[in-house]
Amino acid sequence: MFLLPFLFIGIFLELICGFLILYRYTGKNKLVLIPAVLCVIFPRFLIIPFMHLFLIWAILYSIIWLFLREKKKEYLYWGTGAAALLITLIYLGSSYFFAHHVYETDYKITTDKDVPPVRVALIADTHLGCCFDEKGMKSLLQEIEETDPDMLVIVGDFVDDETEKKEMIRSCYDLGQVKTTYGVFYVPGNHDAGYYSAFRGFSYEDLLNELRANGITVLEDQAVPVGDNYIIVGRNDYSMEREEIEDLMTDVDPDLFSIVLDHQPNDFTAETEAGCDLVLSGHTHGGHMFPIAQIAEVFYINDLTYGIEQRGDSTFIVTSGMSNWAIPFKSAAISEYCIIDIS
């Protein structure tokens, strides 16, 4: 949450720098003003495409200018412009595809504990309404159901800032229709509660009421047994008031296999020390767009951006999520749901 202002400032500065370079190198050509004006009028839909166009155009122009100084500026301007547009279309076209096509990612986890095999379906960051509506959600849930999961877990950010109430209600109903052995479990993400809920037509409590009304188990710093050998520990989001993981794990039988649901992947050390067997997270979207993931890892914003990691006896899985937030582009990772087989 506290990083959002810096993200928006970075996007703004990148746009301004790209614009100034082009405006200077192209002889103050007024055509450069057109995308700048469009970004102001339609910021939600055009700021990302034009940000990439500006940046790629400026880089190409600067490089080619070093080798073609004697050529006419008009040739240089239109040639680099065409190349930048083509590269931008290919890059953002593939990014749009990966944001809107949801893949299945499989993991196999082994344990020394005497537990029967179990299959966990993991979804996170659906951000309902960004890349698909309630109809798309229903289709994806049917696809997940066909994998025959023993349980379905939702690790936060089920809804988005602009999710419509009817989308939320219908999707909660469809969640309740998914056939599993042990049920559907949910923990909140930062977009489900708090600051973000002020931008839509329903509250966090409305969401929880709909989930519970459809038989979904909502976990807010709670642990519930699943069968005779497993226990699910659901944590409130890092942005909310919550208990320490060591307190939540105090009464957990160490012979049980513990599955911890924690939206943001930034408490790995404490979760390892607390003896968590498997921790499932989302939040990062796999890094959204290159190079956000690399920057996040340099500054240790999250313990893991995407994939699987082993720390001692604890296994951590961070999914890239089924959708994106605010922008319908994803170049750093695919959109996915995960099927995790524990044996």
Secondary structure as UniProt FT lines:
FT   TURN            2..3
FT   HELIX           4..25
FT   TURN            26..27
FT   HELIX           30..32
FT   HELIX           33..41
FT   HELIX           43..67
FT   TURN            69..70
FT   HELIX           73..100
FT   STRAND          102..109
FT   STRAND          118..123
FT   HELIX           134..145
FT   TURN            146..147
FT   STRAND          151..155
FT   TURN            161..162
FT   HELIX           165..176
FT   STRAND          183..187
FT   TURN            190..192
FT   HELIX           194..199
FT   HELIX           204..213
FT   TURN            214..215
FT   STRAND          217..218
FT   STRAND          222..226
FT   TURN            227..229
FT   STRAND          230..234
FT   TURN            238..239
FT   HELIX           245..248
FT   TURN            249..251
FT   TURN            254..255
FT   STRAND          257..261
FT   HELIX           268..273
FT   TURN            274..275
FT   STRAND          278..281
FT   HELIX           285..287
FT   TURN            290..291
FT   HELIX           292..298
FT   TURN            299..300
FT   STRAND          307..311
FT   TURN            312..313
FT   STRAND          314..318
FT   STRAND          335..342
//
